[in-house]
Amino acid sequence: MRRPVALRLQAALGTLALAAATGVVLSMPEAAAAAGGATGYATQNGGTTGGAGGQTVRATTGTAIHQALCGRASSSTPITIEVEGTINHGNTSKVSGDSCNTAADKIELKQISNVTLVGVGNGAVFDQLGIHIREASNIVIQNVTVRNVKKSGSPTSNGGDAIGMESDVRNVWVDHTTLEASGGESEGYDGLFDMKANTQYVTLSYSTLRNSGRGGLIGSSESDVSNGYVTFHHNLYENIDSRAPLLRGGTAHMYNNHYKGLSKSGINSRAGAKAKVDSNYFEDSKDVLGTFYTDAAGSWQVSGNIYDNVTWSQPGEDNNPAGPDPQSNTSVSIPYSYPLDGASCVPDVVSATAGANKGLKVSDGSCTPQNPDPTDPTDPTDPDPTDPPTGTNLSIGAGSDGSSKASGTSYGDVRDGDLGTYWSPAGTTGSVSVKWSSATTVAKINIREAAGSAGTIGSYRVLNHDSGAVLASGSGAGVIGFQAVSLKKITFEITGASGTPRIAEFETYAG
């Protein structure tokens, strides 16, 4: 039997310490939220789109994430929150509002819907701080790392779960994440990916789960069997003791995952659960499939899997391993289509795609990792976007709103034609929008900074607020051109600044 997970971590922790001591910096690519769209069971029950079509905001603290949720018009107003930096207890506080229900000791996605959390820039790390999804629906979490969340010791968060879902949760897609601990229950950690109390239509894809006693569960007890319809694909489970996952009741589909170093058990189907297990690669592990630690049996359908140096225990009253020659004992119908890589190439494909900051690479079933489709939001035919705009400023007489505003400033000041008035965000970043009652064609905007603040605006994005599409991105104020688009609302989002920006005018033009 393998050594306990805490002991097996020593070499890995030594490597991390060396990297910190030598000042190694890992470069992480910018991520595009929800690239390619949801997969698996998250596509059912109406689908999972997160905050698509809503406002996009940037957050560098947990408090800012909560502020973004609480600043929405309602608890269901779509929003994409781009997260960069380290989120921890020191920068995460409770925020109150009619559209949110937050807490200080975790990222709380409670009693809300239509939200995307995506890591961008140099990456997003939730350090010792879990993500809690409760009484929520249509949630996307992408390109983030959640590490070392504890249920005992200090600090504690989210019951020790990296990502935990409970109480009537529907339609969650977790994609390209890294979920990791530094030991098992005796070291204070619980599950990496837990679902309970009627959680359904969930997909975990292209993610890495490692260095934990417990990978995750579906159902908190033998009586909690209302969960299910969960897909796990192209994930790496590495250095996990058990629960990869533990499935109590419900249906789960596991395909093209790489399981490596499971020391006690892997897919544990019990209490009437059904697991469809397709073309996975199991390596250097024990009891990777079966019913374990209970006499309440589950079942499985297997095809195309590879068992590489897998050992099996003897059957007993509370143990029913599927091996050493796993055979199907049920049939599971899958309602969605899915490209299936051959099991022999799964380790290479998963190595290139799974986890945060891998560029959101995916597989199309050809055993070759694919990059997301490149996008260029700017208009290459625009001869000179710095040319002074001509024609009518469509912002005059339009409406406006934004993510926040500093005291004494107004959204309306960006469309009044007066350079002496201005809008400022509550901090150094934020967004302001111009909107119309009917669709209006816009191909160019002009951002004019107020006197004394020229050069303050750093990086920005221009968004079609109706669809969520990025029309342009860059740095600095001035004239910005893009492909002509018909919309009702256009947003200028400041994602970086050298101080508090002051926008005197947000002019919009048809050409």
C-alpha positions as CSV (number, residue, x, y, z in Angstrom):
1,M,0.0,0.0,0.0
2,R,1.1,3.5,-0.7
3,R,2.3,5.9,2.0
4,P,-0.4,8.3,3.3
5,V,-0.9,11.4,1.1
6,A,0.7,13.8,3.6
7,L,4.0,11.9,3.4
8,R,3.9,11.5,-0.3
9,L,3.7,15.3,-0.6
10,Q,7.2,16.0,0.8
11,A,9.0,15.9,-2.5
12,A,6.4,18.1,-4.2
13,L,6.5,20.7,-1.4
14,G,10.3,20.8,-1.5
15,T,10.1,21.6,-5.2
16,L,7.6,24.4,-4.5
17,A,9.9,25.8,-1.8
18,L,12.8,25.8,-4.2
19,A,10.8,27.7,-6.8
20,A,9.8,30.3,-4.2
21,A,13.4,30.7,-2.9
22,T,14.8,31.2,-6.4
23,G,12.1,33.6,-7.4
24,V,10.7,31.5,-10.3
25,V,7.7,33.2,-11.9
26,L,5.3,31.1,-14.0
27,S,3.8,32.9,-16.9
28,M,0.1,32.3,-17.3
29,P,-1.9,33.1,-20.4
30,E,-5.0,35.3,-20.6
31,A,-8.1,33.2,-20.6
32,A,-11.3,33.7,-22.6
33,A,-14.3,33.0,-20.4
34,A,-16.2,29.8,-21.3
35,A,-14.2,29.1,-24.4
36,G,-16.0,26.4,-26.5
37,G,-19.1,26.2,-24.2
38,A,-20.2,23.7,-21.6
39,T,-20.0,19.9,-22.1
40,G,-21.5,16.8,-20.6
41,Y,-24.5,16.9,-18.3
42,A,-24.1,20.7,-17.9
43,T,-25.5,21.0,-21.4
44,Q,-28.8,19.4,-20.3
45,N,-31.7,21.0,-18.3
46,G,-31.5,24.1,-20.4
47,G,-27.7,24.3,-20.6
48,T,-25.1,26.2,-18.7
49,T,-23.9,29.6,-19.9
50,G,-23.0,31.4,-16.7
51,G,-22.8,35.2,-17.1
52,A,-22.8,35.2,-20.9
53,G,-24.5,38.3,-22.3
54,G,-24.0,40.3,-19.1
55,Q,-21.6,42.8,-17.8
56,T,-17.9,41.8,-17.3
57,V,-16.0,43.1,-14.3
58,R,-12.5,42.6,-13.0
59,A,-11.8,41.5,-9.4
60,T,-8.5,41.2,-7.6
61,T,-9.9,40.5,-4.1
62,G,-12.6,38.2,-2.7
63,T,-14.4,41.3,-1.5
64,A,-14.4,42.7,-5.0
65,I,-16.0,39.4,-6.2
66,H,-18.7,39.8,-3.6
67,Q,-19.2,43.5,-4.5
68,A,-19.7,42.5,-8.1
69,L,-22.4,40.0,-7.2
70,C,-24.1,42.5,-4.8
71,G,-23.9,45.3,-7.4
72,R,-26.1,43.5,-9.9
73,A,-29.7,44.7,-10.6
74,S,-31.0,41.4,-9.3
75,S,-29.7,38.0,-8.1
76,S,-30.2,36.6,-11.7
77,T,-28.6,39.4,-13.7
78,P,-25.9,37.8,-15.8
79,I,-22.3,38.8,-14.9
80,T,-18.8,37.6,-15.7
81,I,-16.2,38.2,-13.0
82,E,-12.6,38.1,-14.3
83,V,-10.4,37.2,-11.4
84,E,-6.7,37.9,-11.2
85,G,-4.3,37.6,-8.2
86,T,-4.5,35.7,-4.9
87,I,-7.9,35.6,-3.1
88,N,-7.6,34.8,0.6
89,H,-9.1,35.4,4.0
90,G,-7.2,38.7,4.3
91,N,-9.0,40.3,1.3
92,T,-12.4,38.6,1.4
93,S,-15.1,40.1,3.5
94,K,-18.9,39.8,3.6
95,V,-20.8,42.3,1.3
96,S,-24.5,42.9,1.7
97,G,-27.1,43.6,-1.0
98,D,-30.5,42.5,-2.4
99,S,-28.8,40.5,-5.2
100,C,-26.4,38.5,-3.0
101,N,-25.9,36.5,0.2
102,T,-22.2,36.4,1.0
103,A,-19.9,35.4,3.8
104,A,-16.4,36.4,5.0
105,D,-14.8,33.0,5.2
106,K,-15.5,31.7,1.6
107,I,-16.5,32.9,-1.9
108,E,-20.2,32.6,-1.5
109,L,-22.4,31.9,-4.6
110,K,-25.6,31.6,-2.7
111,Q,-29.2,32.0,-3.9
112,I,-28.0,33.5,-7.2
113,S,-27.8,32.5,-10.9
114,N,-26.1,33.3,-14.2
115,V,-22.5,33.9,-13.0
116,T,-19.1,33.2,-14.5
117,L,-15.9,33.3,-12.4
118,V,-12.9,33.1,-14.7
119,G,-9.2,33.5,-14.0
120,V,-7.3,35.9,-16.3
121,G,-4.0,37.7,-16.7
122,N,-1.4,36.2,-14.4
123,G,-3.8,33.7,-13.0
124,A,-6.3,33.4,-10.1
125,V,-5.5,31.5,-6.9
126,F,-8.0,31.0,-4.1
127,D,-5.6,30.3,-1.3
128,Q,-7.1,28.5,1.7
129,L,-10.5,29.9,0.7
130,G,-13.2,27.6,-0.8
131,I,-15.9,28.4,-3.4
132,H,-19.3,27.6,-2.0
133,I,-22.3,27.1,-4.4
134,R,-25.7,26.9,-2.6
135,E,-29.2,27.2,-3.9
136,A,-27.8,28.5,-7.2
137,S,-28.0,27.7,-10.9
138,N,-26.2,28.4,-14.2
139,I,-22.7,28.8,-12.7
140,V,-19.4,28.6,-14.6
141,I,-16.0,28.4,-12.9
142,Q,-13.0,28.4,-15.2
143,N,-9.2,28.7,-15.2
144,V,-8.8,29.1,-11.4
145,T,-6.7,27.3,-8.8
146,V,-8.2,26.5,-5.4
147,R,-5.7,25.2,-2.8
148,N,-5.4,24.1,0.8
149,V,-8.9,24.7,2.0
150,K,-9.3,23.4,5.6
151,K,-12.2,22.2,7.7
152,S,-10.0,22.1,10.9
153,G,-7.0,24.0,12.0
154,S,-6.5,27.6,10.8
155,P,-7.9,29.2,8.8
156,T,-11.0,27.1,8.0
157,S,-13.3,27.7,5.0
158,N,-16.2,26.0,3.2
159,G,-16.2,22.9,5.4
160,G,-12.8,22.0,4.0
161,D,-14.0,21.7,0.4
162,A,-12.2,23.4,-2.5
163,I,-15.5,23.6,-4.5
164,G,-18.6,22.6,-2.7
165,M,-22.2,22.5,-4.0
166,E,-25.3,21.9,-1.9
167,S,-29.0,22.5,-1.6
168,D,-30.9,22.5,-4.9
169,V,-28.0,23.4,-7.1
170,R,-28.5,23.1,-10.9
171,N,-26.3,23.5,-13.9
172,V,-22.7,24.1,-12.9
173,W,-19.7,23.8,-15.3
174,V,-16.3,23.7,-13.7
175,D,-13.5,23.7,-16.3
176,H,-9.7,24.0,-16.5
177,T,-9.3,24.3,-12.8
178,T,-6.6,23.1,-10.4
179,L,-8.0,21.8,-7.1
180,E,-5.4,20.7,-4.6
181,A,-4.7,20.1,-0.9
182,S,-1.7,19.2,1.2
183,G,-2.9,16.1,2.9
184,G,-5.9,14.3,4.1
185,E,-8.5,14.6,6.9
186,S,-5.9,14.3,9.7
187,E,-4.2,17.3,8.3
188,G,-7.5,19.3,8.2
189,Y,-8.6,18.9,4.6
190,D,-11.8,17.4,3.2
191,G,-13.0,17.0,-0.4
192,L,-11.8,18.8,-3.5
193,F,-15.1,18.7,-5.4
194,D,-18.3,17.8,-3.4
195,M,-22.0,17.7,-4.4
196,K,-24.8,17.1,-2.0
197,A,-28.4,17.9,-1.0
198,N,-30.0,17.8,-4.5
199,T,-27.2,19.0,-6.8
200,Q,-27.7,18.1,-10.5
201,Y,-26.5,18.7,-14.0
202,V,-22.8,19.3,-13.3
203,T,-19.7,18.9,-15.4
204,L,-16.1,18.9,-14.3
205,S,-13.8,19.0,-17.3
206,Y,-10.0,19.5,-18.0
207,S,-9.2,19.9,-14.4
208,T,-6.4,18.6,-12.1
209,L,-7.3,17.2,-8.6
210,R,-4.3,16.2,-6.5
211,N,-2.6,15.8,-3.2
212,S,-5.7,15.1,-1.2
213,G,-7.2,12.4,0.9
214,R,-10.5,12.8,-0.8
215,G,-11.2,13.7,-4.4
216,G,-14.9,14.4,-4.0
217,L,-18.3,13.0,-3.4
218,I,-21.8,13.0,-4.9
219,G,-24.2,12.6,-1.9
220,S,-23.2,13.2,1.7
221,S,-24.7,10.0,3.1
222,E,-26.5,6.8,1.9
223,S,-29.8,8.6,2.3
224,D,-28.7,11.7,0.2
225,V,-29.4,10.1,-3.2
226,S,-31.1,13.1,-5.0
227,N,-27.8,14.2,-6.6
228,G,-26.5,13.2,-10.0
229,Y,-26.2,13.7,-13.7
230,V,-22.6,14.6,-13.4
231,T,-19.9,14.3,-16.0
232,F,-16.2,14.0,-15.4
233,H,-14.0,14.2,-18.5
234,H,-10.3,14.9,-19.3
235,N,-9.4,15.3,-15.6
236,L,-6.3,14.3,-13.8
237,Y,-6.7,12.6,-10.4
238,E,-3.3,12.3,-8.9
239,N,-2.0,11.4,-5.4
240,I,-5.5,10.9,-4.1
241,D,-6.4,8.4,-1.3
242,S,-10.1,7.8,-2.3
243,R,-13.3,9.3,-3.6
244,A,-12.5,9.8,-7.2
245,P,-15.4,10.3,-6.8
246,L,-17.6,8.6,-4.2
247,L,-21.1,8.3,-5.8
248,R,-24.2,7.7,-3.7
249,G,-27.2,7.3,-5.9
250,G,-27.7,9.2,-9.2
251,T,-25.8,8.8,-12.5
252,A,-22.3,9.8,-13.4
253,H,-20.3,9.6,-16.6
254,M,-16.5,9.4,-16.4
255,Y,-14.6,9.5,-19.7
256,N,-11.1,10.2,-20.8
257,N,-9.8,10.8,-17.3
258,H,-6.3,9.9,-16.1
259,Y,-6.2,8.4,-12.6
260,K,-2.7,8.1,-11.1
261,G,-1.7,7.2,-7.6
262,L,-5.1,6.4,-6.0
263,S,-3.9,4.6,-2.9
264,K,-7.1,3.2,-1.4
265,S,-10.0,3.4,-3.9
266,G,-11.2,5.3,-6.9
267,I,-14.7,5.5,-8.5
268,N,-16.8,4.2,-5.6
269,S,-20.3,3.6,-6.9
270,R,-22.7,2.8,-4.0
271,A,-26.3,3.1,-2.8
272,G,-27.9,2.4,-6.2
273,A,-25.6,4.7,-8.1
274,K,-24.8,4.1,-11.8
275,A,-21.4,5.0,-13.3
276,K,-20.6,4.9,-17.0
277,V,-16.8,4.6,-17.3
278,D,-15.5,5.1,-20.8
279,S,-11.9,5.1,-22.1
280,N,-10.1,6.2,-18.9
281,Y,-6.5,5.4,-18.0
282,F,-6.0,4.0,-14.5
283,E,-2.3,3.9,-13.5
284,D,-0.3,2.8,-10.4
285,S,-3.5,2.6,-8.3
286,K,-5.6,0.3,-6.1
287,D,-9.3,-0.6,-6.4
288,V,-10.1,2.0,-9.0
289,L,-13.7,1.0,-9.5
290,G,-16.3,-0.8,-7.4
291,T,-18.4,-0.5,-4.2
292,F,-16.3,0.0,-1.2
293,Y,-16.8,0.5,2.6
294,T,-20.5,-0.4,2.4
295,D,-22.9,-3.2,1.6
296,A,-25.2,-0.7,-0.3
297,A,-24.2,-1.7,-3.8
298,G,-23.9,0.6,-6.8
299,S,-23.3,-0.4,-10.5
300,W,-21.2,0.4,-13.5
301,Q,-20.9,0.1,-17.2
302,V,-17.3,-0.1,-18.5
303,S,-15.7,0.1,-22.0
304,G,-12.3,0.9,-23.4
305,N,-10.5,1.5,-20.2
306,I,-6.8,0.7,-19.6
307,Y,-5.7,-0.6,-16.2
308,D,-1.9,-0.1,-15.9
309,N,-0.4,-1.5,-12.7
310,V,-3.7,-1.6,-10.9
311,T,-4.1,-3.8,-7.8
312,W,-7.4,-5.2,-6.5
313,S,-8.5,-6.2,-3.0
314,Q,-10.5,-9.4,-2.3
315,P,-14.3,-9.1,-2.2
316,G,-15.9,-9.0,1.2
317,E,-19.0,-8.0,3.0
318,D,-18.3,-4.3,2.6
319,N,-16.1,-4.5,-0.5
320,N,-17.0,-5.3,-4.0
321,P,-14.1,-4.4,-6.4
322,A,-14.9,-4.4,-10.1
323,G,-11.6,-6.0,-10.9
324,P,-9.3,-7.7,-11.7
325,D,-11.3,-8.0,-14.9
326,P,-14.0,-5.3,-14.7
327,Q,-17.2,-6.1,-16.4
328,S,-20.4,-4.1,-16.8
329,N,-23.3,-4.8,-14.5
330,T,-25.7,-2.1,-15.7
331,S,-26.5,0.0,-18.7
332,V,-26.4,3.8,-18.7
333,S,-27.9,5.9,-21.5
334,I,-26.1,9.2,-22.1
335,P,-28.3,12.0,-23.6
336,Y,-25.5,14.1,-25.1
337,S,-22.8,13.5,-27.8
338,Y,-19.1,13.6,-26.8
339,P,-15.9,13.1,-28.7
340,L,-14.0,10.1,-27.2
341,D,-10.2,9.9,-27.2
342,G,-8.7,6.4,-27.1
343,A,-7.6,5.5,-23.6
344,S,-4.0,4.9,-24.7
345,C,-3.5,8.6,-25.5
346,V,-5.4,9.9,-22.4
347,P,-2.3,10.5,-20.3
348,D,-0.7,12.7,-22.9
349,V,-3.9,14.6,-23.8
350,V,-4.8,15.2,-20.1
351,S,-1.2,16.3,-19.4
352,A,-1.5,19.0,-22.1
353,T,-5.0,20.2,-21.3
354,A,-6.0,19.7,-17.6
355,G,-5.6,22.4,-15.0
356,A,-5.6,26.1,-14.7
357,N,-3.3,28.3,-16.9
358,K,-3.0,25.7,-19.7
359,G,-4.5,28.0,-22.3
360,L,-7.9,26.3,-22.1
361,K,-6.8,23.6,-24.5
362,V,-9.3,20.9,-25.3
363,S,-9.5,17.6,-27.2
364,D,-11.8,16.8,-30.2
365,G,-11.4,13.1,-29.9
366,S,-8.4,12.9,-32.2
367,C,-5.9,12.5,-29.4
368,T,-4.4,15.9,-30.3
369,P,-4.9,18.9,-27.9
370,Q,-6.6,21.8,-29.6
371,N,-6.2,25.5,-28.9
372,P,-9.3,27.6,-28.5
373,D,-10.3,29.4,-31.6
374,P,-8.3,32.7,-31.8
375,T,-10.2,35.9,-31.8
376,D,-9.2,39.4,-32.9
377,P,-11.9,41.8,-31.7
378,T,-10.4,44.8,-33.5
379,D,-11.3,45.7,-37.1
380,P,-8.2,45.2,-39.3
381,T,-9.8,47.3,-42.0
382,D,-9.9,50.4,-39.9
383,P,-7.0,52.5,-41.5
384,D,-6.3,54.5,-38.4
385,P,-8.3,54.2,-35.3
386,T,-6.7,57.4,-33.9
387,D,-8.3,59.6,-36.6
388,P,-10.7,62.1,-35.0
389,P,-14.3,60.8,-35.2
390,T,-16.7,62.4,-37.5
391,G,-20.5,62.5,-37.5
392,T,-23.0,62.6,-34.7
393,N,-22.1,61.7,-31.2
394,L,-24.7,59.1,-30.5
395,S,-24.2,59.3,-26.7
396,I,-25.9,62.7,-26.5
397,G,-29.5,61.9,-25.4
398,A,-28.8,58.3,-24.6
399,G,-28.8,56.6,-21.3
400,S,-25.9,55.3,-19.1
401,D,-25.0,53.2,-16.2
402,G,-22.0,51.3,-14.8
403,S,-20.4,49.0,-12.3
404,S,-19.7,51.6,-9.6
405,K,-19.2,55.4,-9.2
406,A,-17.1,57.5,-6.9
407,S,-18.8,60.0,-4.6
408,G,-19.7,63.2,-6.4
409,T,-19.6,61.6,-9.9
410,S,-22.3,60.5,-12.3
411,Y,-22.8,58.1,-15.1
412,G,-24.7,60.8,-17.0
413,D,-21.6,63.0,-17.0
414,V,-20.0,60.9,-19.7
415,R,-22.8,61.8,-22.2
416,D,-23.6,65.4,-21.5
417,G,-21.1,67.0,-23.9
418,D,-19.5,68.8,-21.0
419,L,-15.7,68.2,-20.4
420,G,-16.0,69.8,-17.0
421,T,-18.0,66.9,-15.5
422,Y,-16.9,63.3,-15.3
423,W,-17.5,59.7,-14.0
424,S,-15.0,57.9,-11.8
425,P,-15.2,54.3,-10.6
426,A,-15.2,53.6,-6.9
427,G,-11.7,52.3,-7.2
428,T,-9.1,52.2,-10.0
429,T,-11.1,49.8,-12.2
430,G,-14.7,49.6,-13.2
431,S,-17.0,50.1,-16.2
432,V,-19.4,52.6,-17.6
433,S,-21.9,52.0,-20.4
434,V,-23.9,54.0,-22.9
435,K,-27.3,52.6,-23.8
436,W,-30.3,53.2,-26.1
437,S,-33.9,52.0,-26.1
438,S,-33.5,50.5,-29.6
439,A,-30.6,48.9,-31.5
440,T,-28.0,51.4,-32.6
441,T,-25.0,50.9,-34.9
442,V,-21.7,51.8,-33.4
443,A,-18.2,51.4,-35.0
444,K,-16.1,53.8,-33.1
445,I,-15.9,55.4,-29.6
446,N,-13.9,58.3,-28.2
447,I,-13.0,58.2,-24.5
448,R,-12.0,61.7,-23.2
449,E,-10.3,61.9,-19.9
450,A,-11.1,64.9,-17.6
451,A,-8.5,67.7,-17.1
452,G,-5.7,66.7,-14.9
453,S,-6.2,62.9,-15.3
454,A,-4.8,62.3,-18.8
455,G,-2.9,59.1,-19.0
456,T,-4.5,57.5,-15.9
457,I,-6.4,54.8,-17.9
458,G,-4.3,51.8,-18.5
459,S,-5.8,48.6,-20.0
460,Y,-9.4,48.5,-21.2
461,R,-11.9,46.4,-23.0
462,V,-14.9,47.5,-25.1
463,L,-17.8,45.1,-24.8
464,N,-21.1,44.5,-26.6
465,H,-23.1,44.4,-23.5
466,D,-26.0,42.7,-25.3
467,S,-23.9,39.6,-26.2
468,G,-20.9,39.9,-23.9
469,A,-18.6,39.9,-27.0
470,V,-15.3,41.9,-26.7
471,L,-15.2,44.5,-29.5
472,A,-11.8,45.9,-28.8
473,S,-9.1,45.9,-26.1
474,G,-5.9,47.9,-25.5
475,S,-4.6,50.6,-23.3
476,G,-5.0,54.3,-22.9
477,A,-7.9,56.7,-23.7
478,G,-8.8,58.2,-27.1
479,V,-10.5,56.9,-30.2
480,I,-11.1,53.2,-30.5
481,G,-12.4,51.6,-33.7
482,F,-13.9,48.2,-34.3
483,Q,-16.2,46.3,-36.6
484,A,-19.5,48.0,-36.9
485,V,-22.1,46.4,-34.6
486,S,-25.8,47.0,-33.8
487,L,-26.5,46.9,-30.1
488,K,-28.5,48.5,-27.3
489,K,-25.7,48.9,-24.8
490,I,-21.9,49.3,-25.1
491,T,-19.5,49.1,-22.2
492,F,-16.1,50.6,-21.6
493,E,-14.4,48.5,-19.0
494,I,-11.2,49.8,-17.3
495,T,-9.1,46.7,-16.2
496,G,-6.0,48.6,-15.2
497,A,-5.1,52.2,-14.2
498,S,-2.3,54.2,-12.6
499,G,-4.8,56.0,-10.3
500,T,-8.5,56.8,-10.2
501,P,-9.7,57.3,-13.8
502,R,-11.9,60.3,-14.6
503,I,-13.9,59.9,-17.9
504,A,-15.4,63.2,-19.0
505,E,-17.0,61.9,-22.2
506,F,-17.8,58.5,-23.6
507,E,-18.6,59.4,-27.2
508,T,-20.1,56.9,-29.7
509,Y,-20.2,57.1,-33.5
510,A,-21.6,55.1,-36.3
511,G,-18.5,55.3,-38.4
